[in-house]
Amino acid sequence: MTKTMRATNCVGSRPACRIPMRVCCVARPQQAALTTSPSRETITPAQWLSVAVCAPLLLSSGAALAIEGDAAAPPHELLKGTTFALIHPAMNFFLLGSSFYAAYLGWQWRRTRTMGEEIRALKASTAAAAGAASADSPPAPNPQIQAMEQERTALVKGGFKDKHHMWGSLLLASGTGMAISGAANTFMRTGKLFPGPHLYAGATIVALWALAAALTPAMQKGNETARNAHIALNTIQIGLFLWQVPTGLDIVAKVFEFTTLP
């Protein structure tokens, strides 16, 4: 682009001369064209999902709901909400089912052990009867013994002993932790505990778990009295657990009534 500019004399107003001047303008590239802004298309669905899942956990209830003017709740206040209070009853329903499953595993392991003793006793009696009848011919196979051996082989493959020990340990550790956390949550929300049937039954269940677990060394040495006591203690524990459910549901109703999300 060419532009003619007029120079003026600094003394007078009359123009002194005309000086042609050539001014070249170069267009600069726009800054927006040089930088690329991230678009929604560059974010993968997995990243959007992680943001959607983690955002409510990292923000307070007011910030997560975008409520203007809400003060952010301290982190410990979340422990007094409905969500944390419901962990105790949810886990205890799981532990109740686990108690029945552990009892089933223990019974299957007991059958595995006692069936071996029954097979040995039956073989001894069969051999004695066959020896008395005929000392020359070998005894005929006993169909009952063969059926029992096949059943015991299937029981051994089930690994019920190890599974029973694993679920028993899970009950003792998780159940004790849940009992303590339930009482702690009640104290955090209300500032006190409420002695009553639910609390006493829960404490008794924890004590029965500990007593039943303490009998394990004696049971491993073949003490039949310890085995029977172990079964009796866990039977009482399951009965108390079932009896505790109605009072626990009453407490859950109060949680929904007197607490707020989260």
Summary of the structure (lengths in Angstrom):
residues: 262
radius of gyration: 40.1
end to end distance: 68.2
largest distance: 154.2
contacts: 599
relative contact order: 0.10
helix: 71%
strand: 6%
